[in-house]
Amino acid sequence: MVAGEPSGDLLAARLLTGVRAQAPNALVHGIGGPRMAELGFRSDWPMEKLAVRGLFEVLAHYREIKGIRDALREKLLKERPGVFVGVDAPDFNLGLEAELKAAGIPTVHFISPSVWAWRGGRIKKIARSVSHMLVVFPFEEAIYRKAGIPVTYVGHPMAEVIPMTPDVAAARAALGLPDDAKVVAILPGSRMSELKYNSAAFIGAAKLLAAREPGLRFVVPMAGAAQRGLFESLLKSAGLADVPLTILDGQSHAAIAAADAVLVASGTATLEVALFKKPMVIAYKMMPASWHVLKHMAYQPWVGLPNILAREFLVPELLQHAATPEAIAEEVWLQLTDESARRRLRRRFTEMHHTLLRDTSRESARAVLQLLASQRGRLA
């Protein structure tokens, strides 16, 4: 298995939970994170080596990442595992999967690349690379069936992990936040590149909001010690070290559950916020050269998963040049204070939660183990 970032680690852990229930002695290794390790997974390289985002940011790490993929490929071709599972990270995994599949090793890809959003031509590469696709959004099944790729809709693991009715009081107690405070959770991203480009604008917005309502509380979960160190240094260099923030080590779900509104970078975290039924503002910045390329490649007007699933702008998106501290602060303020909009979002996000709810652990593990069993049958 290969997972390339914290969200992939969480998704892979759900699959592994199901595998352990049905095949408790399976040897599982590759690249993964701490949640996978808790289930007996052995990581051959640190997952953080793959957690790079943006076209030009990846280029800077290309040699190291390619070296890891080449070494892993040779290891797996020699070992010949019963099945390979790539969890998201399509730029890393699909090429590896193509070589393994060509060598007769069954491959599963868990989480579809967003062929419905951009780079739809990848469906041909996916067909060459993937023996079976596991998808987490219901509309994706038809895309793969039409392309002749075996597919299973397994629901989204986050819909199981996150309760239908979050316990706000318990989350606030765990974080030491008063029940009557207004709380904003700030999630600038888990990748180092995301922190580099998002932090100043996000915390600049918090500074403006704190001046507007001094009683506001801000919580900022960090994915790890390295991320926290970079974040704190970025605030200091931007002159924002005096903003009243509570920086958390992990605890992103507690931070979201405790919040009245959330400022979040684009990605899986936007869906997590929706499943917690929280008003949000999605904002995102990246290297200017990457933005110049990517903005012309999108097939649809939305980047946030809640908006993509709803097929409308349920929540505001502020991207690149639009993601100024002033614009972000104004949108977050509206999310905090417009009660009718807050009620409408809770209703829509509850409907979304029900749509995405399946026994993902069991269904994903079943598909993987059936593929493994069929491969053994052919070899026999």
C-alpha positions, 0 to 999 in steps of 0.5 A, a space after each residue: 500500500 502507498 498513501 502519500 499524505 495524512 488524508 490518505 493515511 486516514 483513508 488507508 486505515 479504514 481499508 486496513 481495519 476491514 482487512 484485519 477483520 477478514 485477514 488478520 495475519 496479512 503482511 501489509 507494507 509500503 509507504 504510509 502514516 501513523 494511523 496505518 502503523 497502528 494496524 500493523 502496517 510497516 512503512 518502508 519510507 516516511 510518508 512525508 517524502 511524498 506530501 508535496 503539492 503543486 506542479 513546480 513544487 513537485 519538480 523541486 523534489 522530483 529526483 527524490 520522489 522518483 528514486 523512492 518510486 523506482 526503489 519501491 517498484 523493484 522491491 515489489 517486482 521481486 517480492 510479487 505481493 498478492 495485491 498492491 493498493 494505491 491510496 490517492 496520490 495519483 501522480 505517484 501511484 498510477 505510474 507504479 500501478 501500471 508497471 505492477 499490473 503489466 507484470 501480473 500483480 493486481 492493483 487497486 486504486 482507492 479514491 478516484 483521481 478527479 477526472 470529473 474536475 480536470 485532466 479527464 484524459 487520465 481515464 485511459 492511463 487509469 485503465 492501463 494501471 488499475 485492476 479495480 477502482 474504489 470510489 467514494 462519491 456515488 456519481 463516480 461509478 458511472 464514469 468508470 463503468 463507461 470506461 470499462 474499469 471494474 469499480 466499487 462505490 464504498 462510500 466516504 470513510 469520513 462519513 463513518 468517522 464523523 458523527 451525524 450530530 457532532 458533540 460541540 460541548 465535548 470538543 470545546 471541553 477537550 480543547 479548553 474553550 468556553 461554551 459561550 465563546 465564538 470559535 473559528 477553526 483555521 486549517 491552512 493545510 497539512 502540506 508544507 507547501 500549503 502552509 508556505 502559501 496560505 498561512 499569512 493570508 489566513 492569519 492576517 484574516 484572523 487578525 482583522 476578525 479579532 479586531 472586529 470582535 475581540 472575544 473571538 477564539 481561534 484554533 489552528 490544528 497542525 498535522 505534525 511538529 515540522 508543520 507547526 515549526 514552519 507555521 510559527 516561523 511564517 507567522 513571525 516573519 510576516 509580523 503576525 506572531 501577536 495574533 491570539 491563536 491556540 495552535 494544536 498538535 493534531 486534534 483537527 476534528 476536535 477543532 472543527 467540531 468546536 468551531 462556529 465557522 471554519 477557514 479551510 484550505 481546499 482538499 479533503 478537509 473541506 469535506 470533513 468540515 461539511 460532514 461536521 455541518 459547519 459553515 466555512 470559507 474555502 481559500 487557497 493559494 499556491 506558487 504563481 506558476 502552478 496557479 497559472 497552469 492549473 486555472 486553465 485546466 479545470 472543467 467546472 467552476 468549483 474546487 471545494 468538495 462540498 460545492 462539487 457534490 452540491 453542484 453549486 457554491 454552497 460556501 464561498 471559495 477565494 482562490 489565489 489573488 482573491 484570497 486576501 486577508 480582507 476578503 477572507 475576513 469578510 466572508 468568515 464574518 458572514 459565515 459566523 453571523 448569517 443565521 439563516 445561511 447557517 441553518 440552510 448549510 446544516 440541512 444541506 450538509 446533513 443530506 450530503 452526509 447520508 448520501 456518503 454513508 456506507 460501511 467503507 471499511 468492510 466494502 473496500 476490504 471485500 473488494 481488495 480481498 476478492 481481487 486477491 482471491 481471484 488472482 490466487 485462483 488463476 495462479 492455481 
